[in-house]
Amino acid sequence: MREPRATSQTAFLTLPRAAEYLGISPNTLYVWRHRRQGPPSFRMGRRVMYRITALDEWVCDQERSDSRSNRALDPLNQKPQRRSMAMK
């Protein structure tokens, strides 16, 4: 797991700061939240907050599920599958 980035001694980030932390636009993070995609978030009063450890874990999950960074998922490393000859 990668080391968390240095922050101002807080365990939570607002949506704009979380977007900056991830290197994406706040609008992208807002849309992901609306679609229930992306990193986990929660409300703290009126603010949408992201736990830094959850952001780091989400990024690691993305890396593990991407065939470009996980050689075990690379389709070029898989055995060819036989086509079934079922005809009706």
mmCIF file as gemmi writes it, N, C-alpha and C atoms, coordinates in Angstrom:
data_model
loop_
_atom_site.group_PDB
_atom_site.id
_atom_site.type_symbol
_atom_site.label_atom_id
_atom_site.label_alt_id
_atom_site.label_comp_id
_atom_site.label_asym_id
_atom_site.label_entity_id
_atom_site.label_seq_id
_atom_site.pdbx_PDB_ins_code
_atom_site.Cartn_x
_atom_site.Cartn_y
_atom_site.Cartn_z
_atom_site.occupancy
_atom_site.B_iso_or_equiv
_atom_site.pdbx_formal_charge
_atom_site.auth_seq_id
_atom_site.auth_asym_id
_atom_site.pdbx_PDB_model_num
ATOM 1 N N . MET Axp A 1 ? 0.845 -1.172 0 1 0 ? 1 A 1
ATOM 2 C CA . MET Axp A 1 ? 0 0 0 1 0 ? 1 A 1
ATOM 3 C C . MET Axp A 1 ? 0.891 1.235 0 1 0 ? 1 A 1
ATOM 4 N N . ARG Axp A 2 ? 0.497 2.227 -0.72 1 0 ? 2 A 1
ATOM 5 C CA . ARG Axp A 2 ? 1.343 3.401 -0.807 1 0 ? 2 A 1
ATOM 6 C C . ARG Axp A 2 ? 1.228 4.265 0.438 1 0 ? 2 A 1
ATOM 7 N N . GLU Axp A 3 ? 2.223 5.085 0.661 1 0 ? 3 A 1
ATOM 8 C CA . GLU Axp A 3 ? 2.228 6 1.792 1 0 ? 3 A 1
ATOM 9 C C . GLU Axp A 3 ? 1.238 7.128 1.569 1 0 ? 3 A 1
ATOM 10 N N . PRO Axp A 4 ? 0.462 7.509 2.597 1 0 ? 4 A 1
ATOM 11 C CA . PRO Axp A 4 ? -0.445 8.634 2.431 1 0 ? 4 A 1
ATOM 12 C C . PRO Axp A 4 ? 0.336 9.93 2.189 1 0 ? 4 A 1
ATOM 13 N N . ARG Axp A 5 ? -0.247 10.788 1.383 1 0 ? 5 A 1
ATOM 14 C CA . ARG Axp A 5 ? 0.386 12.076 1.114 1 0 ? 5 A 1
ATOM 15 C C . ARG Axp A 5 ? 0.312 12.965 2.352 1 0 ? 5 A 1
ATOM 16 N N . ALA Axp A 6 ? 1.241 13.871 2.459 1 0 ? 6 A 1
ATOM 17 C CA . ALA Axp A 6 ? 1.248 14.787 3.596 1 0 ? 6 A 1
ATOM 18 C C . ALA Axp A 6 ? 0.05 15.719 3.51 1 0 ? 6 A 1
ATOM 19 N N . THR Axp A 7 ? -0.665 15.832 4.609 1 0 ? 7 A 1
ATOM 20 C CA . THR Axp A 7 ? -1.794 16.746 4.682 1 0 ? 7 A 1
ATOM 21 C C . THR Axp A 7 ? -1.665 17.559 5.954 1 0 ? 7 A 1
ATOM 22 N N . SER Axp A 8 ? -2.59 18.441 6.159 1 0 ? 8 A 1
ATOM 23 C CA . SER Axp A 8 ? -2.521 19.329 7.311 1 0 ? 8 A 1
ATOM 24 C C . SER Axp A 8 ? -3.051 18.653 8.577 1 0 ? 8 A 1
ATOM 25 N N . GLN Axp A 9 ? -2.529 17.495 8.927 1 0 ? 9 A 1
ATOM 26 C CA . GLN Axp A 9 ? -2.845 16.756 10.143 1 0 ? 9 A 1
ATOM 27 C C . GLN Axp A 9 ? -4.335 16.492 10.327 1 0 ? 9 A 1
ATOM 28 N N . THR Axp A 10 ? -5.058 16.315 9.258 1 0 ? 10 A 1
ATOM 29 C CA . THR Axp A 10 ? -6.471 15.991 9.349 1 0 ? 10 A 1
ATOM 30 C C . THR Axp A 10 ? -6.721 14.64 8.701 1 0 ? 10 A 1
ATOM 31 N N . ALA Axp A 11 ? -7.705 13.932 9.219 1 0 ? 11 A 1
ATOM 32 C CA . ALA Axp A 11 ? -8.013 12.615 8.681 1 0 ? 11 A 1
ATOM 33 C C . ALA Axp A 11 ? -9.059 12.677 7.58 1 0 ? 11 A 1
ATOM 34 N N . PHE Axp A 12 ? -9.686 13.855 7.404 1 0 ? 12 A 1
ATOM 35 C CA . PHE Axp A 12 ? -10.767 14.01 6.442 1 0 ? 12 A 1
ATOM 36 C C . PHE Axp A 12 ? -10.497 15.163 5.498 1 0 ? 12 A 1
ATOM 37 N N . LEU Axp A 13 ? -11.043 15.038 4.285 1 0 ? 13 A 1
ATOM 38 C CA . LEU Axp A 13 ? -10.931 16.112 3.3 1 0 ? 13 A 1
ATOM 39 C C . LEU Axp A 13 ? -12.317 16.437 2.767 1 0 ? 13 A 1
ATOM 40 N N . THR Axp A 14 ? -12.55 17.704 2.478 1 0 ? 14 A 1
ATOM 41 C CA . THR Axp A 14 ? -13.782 18.105 1.81 1 0 ? 14 A 1
ATOM 42 C C . THR Axp A 14 ? -13.707 17.647 0.36 1 0 ? 14 A 1
ATOM 43 N N . LEU Axp A 15 ? -14.83 17.729 -0.346 1 0 ? 15 A 1
ATOM 44 C CA . LEU Axp A 15 ? -14.861 17.286 -1.736 1 0 ? 15 A 1
ATOM 45 C C . LEU Axp A 15 ? -13.821 18.009 -2.598 1 0 ? 15 A 1
ATOM 46 N N . PRO Axp A 16 ? -13.716 19.343 -2.551 1 0 ? 16 A 1
ATOM 47 C CA . PRO Axp A 16 ? -12.692 20 -3.382 1 0 ? 16 A 1
ATOM 48 C C . PRO Axp A 16 ? -11.256 19.583 -3.017 1 0 ? 16 A 1
ATOM 49 N N . ARG Axp A 17 ? -10.99 19.415 -1.726 1 0 ? 17 A 1
ATOM 50 C CA . ARG Axp A 17 ? -9.638 19.017 -1.314 1 0 ? 17 A 1
ATOM 51 C C . ARG Axp A 17 ? -9.367 17.557 -1.654 1 0 ? 17 A 1
ATOM 52 N N . ALA Axp A 18 ? -10.396 16.703 -1.576 1 0 ? 18 A 1
ATOM 53 C CA . ALA Axp A 18 ? -10.233 15.3 -1.965 1 0 ? 18 A 1
ATOM 54 C C . ALA Axp A 18 ? -9.964 15.195 -3.459 1 0 ? 18 A 1
ATOM 55 N N . ALA Axp A 19 ? -10.652 16.009 -4.246 1 0 ? 19 A 1
ATOM 56 C CA . ALA Axp A 19 ? -10.418 16.011 -5.693 1 0 ? 19 A 1
ATOM 57 C C . ALA Axp A 19 ? -8.986 16.44 -5.992 1 0 ? 19 A 1
ATOM 58 N N . GLU Axp A 20 ? -8.519 17.457 -5.299 1 0 ? 20 A 1
ATOM 59 C CA . GLU Axp A 20 ? -7.131 17.91 -5.476 1 0 ? 20 A 1
ATOM 60 C C . GLU Axp A 20 ? -6.156 16.805 -5.068 1 0 ? 20 A 1
ATOM 61 N N . TYR Axp A 21 ? -6.442 16.13 -3.972 1 0 ? 21 A 1
ATOM 62 C CA . TYR Axp A 21 ? -5.619 15.028 -3.471 1 0 ? 21 A 1
ATOM 63 C C . TYR Axp A 21 ? -5.502 13.91 -4.51 1 0 ? 21 A 1
ATOM 64 N N . LEU Axp A 22 ? -6.631 13.627 -5.199 1 0 ? 22 A 1
ATOM 65 C CA . LEU Axp A 22 ? -6.646 12.573 -6.216 1 0 ? 22 A 1
ATOM 66 C C . LEU Axp A 22 ? -6.163 13.049 -7.579 1 0 ? 22 A 1
ATOM 67 N N . GLY Axp A 23 ? -6.055 14.365 -7.753 1 0 ? 23 A 1
ATOM 68 C CA . GLY Axp A 23 ? -5.6 14.906 -9.031 1 0 ? 23 A 1
ATOM 69 C C . GLY Axp A 23 ? -6.69 14.918 -10.09 1 0 ? 23 A 1
ATOM 70 N N . ILE Axp A 24 ? -7.935 15.047 -9.664 1 0 ? 24 A 1
ATOM 71 C CA . ILE Axp A 24 ? -9.063 15.113 -10.593 1 0 ? 24 A 1
ATOM 72 C C . ILE Axp A 24 ? -9.864 16.378 -10.303 1 0 ? 24 A 1
ATOM 73 N N . SER Axp A 25 ? -10.818 16.683 -11.166 1 0 ? 25 A 1
ATOM 74 C CA . SER Axp A 25 ? -11.618 17.89 -10.951 1 0 ? 25 A 1
ATOM 75 C C . SER Axp A 25 ? -12.688 17.622 -9.888 1 0 ? 25 A 1
ATOM 76 N N . PRO Axp A 26 ? -13.06 18.658 -9.139 1 0 ? 26 A 1
ATOM 77 C CA . PRO Axp A 26 ? -14.14 18.496 -8.163 1 0 ? 26 A 1
ATOM 78 C C . PRO Axp A 26 ? -15.443 18.045 -8.832 1 0 ? 26 A 1
ATOM 79 N N . ASN Axp A 27 ? -15.689 18.498 -10.053 1 0 ? 27 A 1
ATOM 80 C CA . ASN Axp A 27 ? -16.904 18.093 -10.756 1 0 ? 27 A 1
ATOM 81 C C . ASN Axp A 27 ? -16.916 16.583 -11.004 1 0 ? 27 A 1
ATOM 82 N N . THR Axp A 28 ? -15.786 16.016 -11.387 1 0 ? 28 A 1
ATOM 83 C CA . THR Axp A 28 ? -15.703 14.565 -11.597 1 0 ? 28 A 1
ATOM 84 C C . THR Axp A 28 ? -16.029 13.825 -10.306 1 0 ? 28 A 1
ATOM 85 N N . LEU Axp A 29 ? -15.455 14.26 -9.211 1 0 ? 29 A 1
ATOM 86 C CA . LEU Axp A 29 ? -15.706 13.613 -7.927 1 0 ? 29 A 1
ATOM 87 C C . LEU Axp A 29 ? -17.171 13.783 -7.514 1 0 ? 29 A 1
ATOM 88 N N . TYR Axp A 30 ? -17.747 14.938 -7.779 1 0 ? 30 A 1
ATOM 89 C CA . TYR Axp A 30 ? -19.161 15.172 -7.486 1 0 ? 30 A 1
ATOM 90 C C . TYR Axp A 30 ? -20.045 14.221 -8.295 1 0 ? 30 A 1
ATOM 91 N N . VAL Axp A 31 ? -19.75 14.072 -9.587 1 0 ? 31 A 1
ATOM 92 C CA . VAL Axp A 31 ? -20.535 13.178 -10.45 1 0 ? 31 A 1
ATOM 93 C C . VAL Axp A 31 ? -20.39 11.737 -9.98 1 0 ? 31 A 1
ATOM 94 N N . TRP Axp A 32 ? -19.174 11.307 -9.639 1 0 ? 32 A 1
ATOM 95 C CA . TRP Axp A 32 ? -18.971 9.952 -9.132 1 0 ? 32 A 1
ATOM 96 C C . TRP Axp A 32 ? -19.803 9.718 -7.879 1 0 ? 32 A 1
ATOM 97 N N . ARG Axp A 33 ? -19.824 10.693 -6.987 1 0 ? 33 A 1
ATOM 98 C CA . ARG Axp A 33 ? -20.602 10.56 -5.746 1 0 ? 33 A 1
ATOM 99 C C . ARG Axp A 33 ? -22.084 10.446 -6.08 1 0 ? 33 A 1
ATOM 100 N N . HIS Axp A 34 ? -22.559 11.274 -6.98 1 0 ? 34 A 1
ATOM 101 C CA . HIS Axp A 34 ? -23.963 11.253 -7.374 1 0 ? 34 A 1
ATOM 102 C C . HIS Axp A 34 ? -24.338 9.897 -7.979 1 0 ? 34 A 1
ATOM 103 N N . ARG Axp A 35 ? -23.439 9.3 -8.739 1 0 ? 35 A 1
ATOM 104 C CA . ARG Axp A 35 ? -23.681 7.999 -9.378 1 0 ? 35 A 1
ATOM 105 C C . ARG Axp A 35 ? -23.334 6.823 -8.468 1 0 ? 35 A 1
ATOM 106 N N . ARG Axp A 36 ? -22.9 7.116 -7.253 1 0 ? 36 A 1
ATOM 107 C CA . ARG Axp A 36 ? -22.455 6.102 -6.279 1 0 ? 36 A 1
ATOM 108 C C . ARG Axp A 36 ? -21.269 5.303 -6.81 1 0 ? 36 A 1
ATOM 109 N N . GLN Axp A 37 ? -20.361 6.014 -7.474 1 0 ? 37 A 1
ATOM 110 C CA . GLN Axp A 37 ? -19.099 5.441 -7.945 1 0 ? 37 A 1
ATOM 111 C C . GLN Axp A 37 ? -17.987 6.151 -7.183 1 0 ? 37 A 1
ATOM 112 N N . GLY Axp A 38 ? -16.777 5.765 -7.449 1 0 ? 38 A 1
ATOM 113 C CA . GLY Axp A 38 ? -15.648 6.469 -6.858 1 0 ? 38 A 1
ATOM 114 C C . GLY Axp A 38 ? -15.435 6.117 -5.397 1 0 ? 38 A 1
ATOM 115 N N . PRO Axp A 39 ? -14.581 6.879 -4.738 1 0 ? 39 A 1
ATOM 116 C CA . PRO Axp A 39 ? -14.224 6.572 -3.351 1 0 ? 39 A 1
ATOM 117 C C . PRO Axp A 39 ? -15.396 6.813 -2.398 1 0 ? 39 A 1
ATOM 118 N N . PRO Axp A 40 ? -15.414 6.093 -1.275 1 0 ? 40 A 1
ATOM 119 C CA . PRO Axp A 40 ? -16.499 6.274 -0.303 1 0 ? 40 A 1
ATOM 120 C C . PRO Axp A 40 ? -16.447 7.66 0.336 1 0 ? 40 A 1
ATOM 121 N N . SER Axp A 41 ? -17.63 8.22 0.565 1 0 ? 41 A 1
ATOM 122 C CA . SER Axp A 41 ? -17.742 9.541 1.176 1 0 ? 41 A 1
ATOM 123 C C . SER Axp A 41 ? -18.899 9.526 2.165 1 0 ? 41 A 1
ATOM 124 N N . PHE Axp A 42 ? -19.003 10.576 2.938 1 0 ? 42 A 1
ATOM 125 C CA . PHE Axp A 42 ? -20.088 10.684 3.908 1 0 ? 42 A 1
ATOM 126 C C . PHE Axp A 42 ? -20.325 12.16 4.198 1 0 ? 42 A 1
ATOM 127 N N . ARG Axp A 43 ? -21.445 12.445 4.827 1 0 ? 43 A 1
ATOM 128 C CA . ARG Axp A 43 ? -21.755 13.817 5.204 1 0 ? 43 A 1
ATOM 129 C C . ARG Axp A 43 ? -21.36 14.054 6.652 1 0 ? 43 A 1
ATOM 130 N N . MET Axp A 44 ? -20.739 15.189 6.883 1 0 ? 44 A 1
ATOM 131 C CA . MET Axp A 44 ? -20.431 15.654 8.23 1 0 ? 44 A 1
ATOM 132 C C . MET Axp A 44 ? -21.123 17.016 8.324 1 0 ? 44 A 1
ATOM 133 N N . GLY Axp A 45 ? -22.328 16.998 8.865 1 0 ? 45 A 1
ATOM 134 C CA . GLY Axp A 45 ? -23.15 18.203 8.817 1 0 ? 45 A 1
ATOM 135 C C . GLY Axp A 45 ? -23.595 18.431 7.383 1 0 ? 45 A 1
ATOM 136 N N . ARG Axp A 46 ? -23.285 19.596 6.837 1 0 ? 46 A 1
ATOM 137 C CA . ARG Axp A 46 ? -23.64 19.904 5.446 1 0 ? 46 A 1
ATOM 138 C C . ARG Axp A 46 ? -22.535 19.543 4.46 1 0 ? 46 A 1
ATOM 139 N N . ARG Axp A 47 ? -21.369 19.252 4.956 1 0 ? 47 A 1
ATOM 140 C CA . ARG Axp A 47 ? -20.223 19.006 4.083 1 0 ? 47 A 1
ATOM 141 C C . ARG Axp A 47 ? -20.094 17.544 3.701 1 0 ? 47 A 1
ATOM 142 N N . VAL Axp A 48 ? -19.691 17.313 2.458 1 0 ? 48 A 1
ATOM 143 C CA . VAL Axp A 48 ? -19.34 15.968 1.998 1 0 ? 48 A 1
ATOM 144 C C . VAL Axp A 48 ? -17.869 15.786 2.33 1 0 ? 48 A 1
ATOM 145 N N . MET Axp A 49 ? -17.557 14.689 3.015 1 0 ? 49 A 1
ATOM 146 C CA . MET Axp A 49 ? -16.192 14.455 3.469 1 0 ? 49 A 1
ATOM 147 C C . MET Axp A 49 ? -15.674 13.114 2.957 1 0 ? 49 A 1
ATOM 148 N N . TYR Axp A 50 ? -14.353 13.05 2.834 1 0 ? 50 A 1
ATOM 149 C CA . TYR Axp A 50 ? -13.652 11.832 2.409 1 0 ? 50 A 1
ATOM 150 C C . TYR Axp A 50 ? -12.559 11.537 3.42 1 0 ? 50 A 1
ATOM 151 N N . ARG Axp A 51 ? -12.522 10.312 3.885 1 0 ? 51 A 1
ATOM 152 C CA . ARG Axp A 51 ? -11.45 9.892 4.79 1 0 ? 51 A 1
ATOM 153 C C . ARG Axp A 51 ? -10.208 9.634 3.934 1 0 ? 51 A 1
ATOM 154 N N . ILE Axp A 52 ? -9.073 10.186 4.322 1 0 ? 52 A 1
ATOM 155 C CA . ILE Axp A 52 ? -7.836 10.058 3.54 1 0 ? 52 A 1
ATOM 156 C C . ILE Axp A 52 ? -7.447 8.591 3.375 1 0 ? 52 A 1
ATOM 157 N N . THR Axp A 53 ? -7.583 7.817 4.429 1 0 ? 53 A 1
ATOM 158 C CA . THR Axp A 53 ? -7.221 6.397 4.323 1 0 ? 53 A 1
ATOM 159 C C . THR Axp A 53 ? -8.129 5.68 3.323 1 0 ? 53 A 1
ATOM 160 N N . ALA Axp A 54 ? -9.408 6.085 3.25 1 0 ? 54 A 1
ATOM 161 C CA . ALA Axp A 54 ? -10.334 5.474 2.281 1 0 ? 54 A 1
ATOM 162 C C . ALA Axp A 54 ? -9.953 5.869 0.857 1 0 ? 54 A 1
ATOM 163 N N . LEU Axp A 55 ? -9.48 7.107 0.661 1 0 ? 55 A 1
ATOM 164 C CA . LEU Axp A 55 ? -9.027 7.533 -0.667 1 0 ? 55 A 1
ATOM 165 C C . LEU Axp A 55 ? -7.832 6.705 -1.11 1 0 ? 55 A 1
ATOM 166 N N . ASP Axp A 56 ? -6.87 6.524 -0.197 1 0 ? 56 A 1
ATOM 167 C CA . ASP Axp A 56 ? -5.676 5.731 -0.527 1 0 ? 56 A 1
ATOM 168 C C . ASP Axp A 56 ? -6.044 4.284 -0.844 1 0 ? 56 A 1
ATOM 169 N N . GLU Axp A 57 ? -6.944 3.726 -0.054 1 0 ? 57 A 1
ATOM 170 C CA . GLU Axp A 57 ? -7.372 2.341 -0.278 1 0 ? 57 A 1
ATOM 171 C C . GLU Axp A 57 ? -8.114 2.214 -1.606 1 0 ? 57 A 1
ATOM 172 N N . TRP Axp A 58 ? -8.956 3.192 -1.927 1 0 ? 58 A 1
ATOM 173 C CA . TRP Axp A 58 ? -9.698 3.175 -3.184 1 0 ? 58 A 1
ATOM 174 C C . TRP Axp A 58 ? -8.738 3.223 -4.377 1 0 ? 58 A 1
ATOM 175 N N . VAL Axp A 59 ? -7.712 4.056 -4.293 1 0 ? 59 A 1
ATOM 176 C CA . VAL Axp A 59 ? -6.72 4.139 -5.372 1 0 ? 59 A 1
ATOM 177 C C . VAL Axp A 59 ? -6.019 2.791 -5.535 1 0 ? 59 A 1
ATOM 178 N N . CYS Axp A 60 ? -5.649 2.158 -4.435 1 0 ? 60 A 1
ATOM 179 C CA . CYS Axp A 60 ? -5.001 0.84 -4.511 1 0 ? 60 A 1
ATOM 180 C C . CYS Axp A 60 ? -5.933 -0.194 -5.136 1 0 ? 60 A 1
ATOM 181 N N . ASP Axp A 61 ? -7.215 -0.145 -4.785 1 0 ? 61 A 1
ATOM 182 C CA . ASP Axp A 61 ? -8.193 -1.058 -5.393 1 0 ? 61 A 1
ATOM 183 C C . ASP Axp A 61 ? -8.286 -0.836 -6.898 1 0 ? 61 A 1
ATOM 184 N N . GLN Axp A 62 ? -8.232 0.424 -7.321 1 0 ? 62 A 1
ATOM 185 C CA . GLN Axp A 62 ? -8.275 0.738 -8.751 1 0 ? 62 A 1
ATOM 186 C C . GLN Axp A 62 ? -7.056 0.158 -9.461 1 0 ? 62 A 1
ATOM 187 N N . GLU Axp A 63 ? -5.9 0.27 -8.836 1 0 ? 63 A 1
ATOM 188 C CA . GLU Axp A 63 ? -4.667 -0.272 -9.426 1 0 ? 63 A 1
ATOM 189 C C . GLU Axp A 63 ? -4.745 -1.793 -9.546 1 0 ? 63 A 1
ATOM 190 N N . ARG Axp A 64 ? -5.274 -2.456 -8.513 1 0 ? 64 A 1
ATOM 191 C CA . ARG Axp A 64 ? -5.362 -3.922 -8.525 1 0 ? 64 A 1
ATOM 192 C C . ARG Axp A 64 ? -6.367 -4.424 -9.554 1 0 ? 64 A 1
ATOM 193 N N . SER Axp A 65 ? -7.415 -3.64 -9.839 1 0 ? 65 A 1
ATOM 194 C CA . SER Axp A 65 ? -8.447 -4.105 -10.76 1 0 ? 65 A 1
ATOM 195 C C . SER Axp A 65 ? -8.182 -3.703 -12.211 1 0 ? 65 A 1
ATOM 196 N N . ASP Axp A 66 ? -7.09 -3.006 -12.474 1 0 ? 66 A 1
ATOM 197 C CA . ASP Axp A 66 ? -6.758 -2.559 -13.827 1 0 ? 66 A 1
ATOM 198 C C . ASP Axp A 66 ? -5.755 -3.53 -14.442 1 0 ? 66 A 1
ATOM 199 N N . SER Axp A 67 ? -6.096 -4.077 -15.607 1 0 ? 67 A 1
ATOM 200 C CA . SER Axp A 67 ? -5.226 -5.073 -16.237 1 0 ? 67 A 1
ATOM 201 C C . SER Axp A 67 ? -3.889 -4.486 -16.677 1 0 ? 67 A 1
ATOM 202 N N . ARG Axp A 68 ? -3.806 -3.173 -16.782 1 0 ? 68 A 1
ATOM 203 C CA . ARG Axp A 68 ? -2.528 -2.568 -17.185 1 0 ? 68 A 1
ATOM 204 C C . ARG Axp A 68 ? -1.518 -2.575 -16.047 1 0 ? 68 A 1
ATOM 205 N N . SER Axp A 69 ? -2 -2.544 -14.793 1 0 ? 69 A 1
ATOM 206 C CA . SER Axp A 69 ? -1.075 -2.561 -13.674 1 0 ? 69 A 1
ATOM 207 C C . SER Axp A 69 ? -1.099 -3.893 -12.92 1 0 ? 69 A 1
ATOM 208 N N . ASN Axp A 70 ? -2.023 -4.774 -13.255 1 0 ? 70 A 1
ATOM 209 C CA . ASN Axp A 70 ? -2.096 -6.087 -12.627 1 0 ? 70 A 1
ATOM 210 C C . ASN Axp A 70 ? -1.952 -7.137 -13.726 1 0 ? 70 A 1
ATOM 211 N N . ARG Axp A 71 ? -0.768 -7.698 -13.847 1 0 ? 71 A 1
ATOM 212 C CA . ARG Axp A 71 ? -0.469 -8.625 -14.941 1 0 ? 71 A 1
ATOM 213 C C . ARG Axp A 71 ? -1.367 -9.859 -14.908 1 0 ? 71 A 1
ATOM 214 N N . ALA Axp A 72 ? -1.869 -10.241 -13.745 1 0 ? 72 A 1
ATOM 215 C CA . ALA Axp A 72 ? -2.739 -11.411 -13.655 1 0 ? 72 A 1
ATOM 216 C C . ALA Axp A 72 ? -4.064 -11.186 -14.38 1 0 ? 72 A 1
ATOM 217 N N . LEU Axp A 73 ? -4.468 -9.94 -14.544 1 0 ? 73 A 1
ATOM 218 C CA . LEU Axp A 73 ? -5.723 -9.629 -15.23 1 0 ? 73 A 1
ATOM 219 C C . LEU Axp A 73 ? -5.537 -9.32 -16.708 1 0 ? 73 A 1
ATOM 220 N N . ASP Axp A 74 ? -4.3 -9.274 -17.171 1 0 ? 74 A 1
ATOM 221 C CA . ASP Axp A 74 ? -4.019 -8.938 -18.564 1 0 ? 74 A 1
ATOM 222 C C . ASP Axp A 74 ? -4.56 -10.027 -19.474 1 0 ? 74 A 1
ATOM 223 N N . PRO Axp A 75 ? -5.478 -9.704 -20.378 1 0 ? 75 A 1
ATOM 224 C CA . PRO Axp A 75 ? -6.06 -10.74 -21.248 1 0 ? 75 A 1
ATOM 225 C C . PRO Axp A 75 ? -5.026 -11.403 -22.148 1 0 ? 75 A 1
ATOM 226 N N . LEU Axp A 76 ? -3.92 -10.751 -22.399 1 0 ? 76 A 1
ATOM 227 C CA . LEU Axp A 76 ? -2.882 -11.349 -23.234 1 0 ? 76 A 1
ATOM 228 C C . LEU Axp A 76 ? -2.126 -12.453 -22.506 1 0 ? 76 A 1
ATOM 229 N N . ASN Axp A 77 ? -2.252 -12.502 -21.19 1 0 ? 77 A 1
ATOM 230 C CA . ASN Axp A 77 ? -1.607 -13.554 -20.407 1 0 ? 77 A 1
ATOM 231 C C . ASN Axp A 77 ? -2.532 -14.741 -20.152 1 0 ? 77 A 1
ATOM 232 N N . GLN Axp A 78 ? -3.766 -14.683 -20.652 1 0 ? 78 A 1
ATOM 233 C CA . GLN Axp A 78 ? -4.744 -15.753 -20.436 1 0 ? 78 A 1
ATOM 234 C C . GLN Axp A 78 ? -4.671 -16.775 -21.567 1 0 ? 78 A 1
ATOM 235 N N . LYS Axp A 79 ? -5.049 -18.007 -21.248 1 0 ? 79 A 1
ATOM 236 C CA . LYS Axp A 79 ? -5.128 -19.051 -22.273 1 0 ? 79 A 1
ATOM 237 C C . LYS Axp A 79 ? -6.316 -18.75 -23.178 1 0 ? 79 A 1
ATOM 238 N N . PRO Axp A 80 ? -6.179 -19.012 -24.467 1 0 ? 80 A 1
ATOM 239 C CA . PRO Axp A 80 ? -7.328 -18.816 -25.364 1 0 ? 80 A 1
ATOM 240 C C . PRO Axp A 80 ? -8.466 -19.758 -24.974 1 0 ? 80 A 1
ATOM 241 N N . GLN Axp A 81 ? -9.686 -19.27 -25.077 1 0 ? 81 A 1
ATOM 242 C CA . GLN Axp A 81 ? -10.842 -20.102 -24.761 1 0 ? 81 A 1
ATOM 243 C C . GLN Axp A 81 ? -11.421 -20.678 -26.047 1 0 ? 81 A 1
ATOM 244 N N . ARG Axp A 82 ? -11.926 -21.895 -25.948 1 0 ? 82 A 1
ATOM 245 C CA . ARG Axp A 82 ? -12.542 -22.527 -27.106 1 0 ? 82 A 1
ATOM 246 C C . ARG Axp A 82 ? -13.96 -22.019 -27.255 1 0 ? 82 A 1
ATOM 247 N N . ARG Axp A 83 ? -14.349 -21.819 -28.487 1 0 ? 83 A 1
ATOM 248 C CA . ARG Axp A 83 ? -15.731 -21.44 -28.774 1 0 ? 83 A 1
ATOM 249 C C . ARG Axp A 83 ? -16.619 -22.655 -28.664 1 0 ? 83 A 1
ATOM 250 N N . SER Axp A 84 ? -17.8 -22.446 -28.15 1 0 ? 84 A 1
ATOM 251 C CA . SER Axp A 84 ? -18.743 -23.57 -28.114 1 0 ? 84 A 1
ATOM 252 C C . SER Axp A 84 ? -19.44 -23.645 -29.464 1 0 ? 84 A 1
ATOM 253 N N . MET Axp A 85 ? -19.694 -24.822 -29.934 1 0 ? 85 A 1
ATOM 254 C CA . MET Axp A 85 ? -20.282 -25.032 -31.252 1 0 ? 85 A 1
ATOM 255 C C . MET Axp A 85 ? -21.773 -25.325 -31.141 1 0 ? 85 A 1
ATOM 256 N N . ALA Axp A 86 ? -22.412 -24.826 -30.115 1 0 ? 86 A 1
ATOM 257 C CA . ALA Axp A 86 ? -23.843 -25.08 -29.911 1 0 ? 86 A 1
ATOM 258 C C . ALA Axp A 86 ? -24.642 -24.307 -30.955 1 0 ? 86 A 1
ATOM 259 N N . MET Axp A 87 ? -25.454 -25.048 -31.692 1 0 ? 87 A 1
ATOM 260 C CA . MET Axp A 87 ? -26.331 -24.44 -32.693 1 0 ? 87 A 1
ATOM 261 C C . MET Axp A 87 ? -27.743 -24.966 -32.462 1 0 ? 87 A 1
ATOM 262 N N . LYS Axp A 88 ? -28.709 -24.134 -32.679 1 0 ? 88 A 1
ATOM 263 C CA . LYS Axp A 88 ? -30.105 -24.551 -32.509 1 0 ? 88 A 1
ATOM 264 C C . LYS Axp A 88 ? -30.799 -24.614 -33.816 1 0 ? 88 A 1
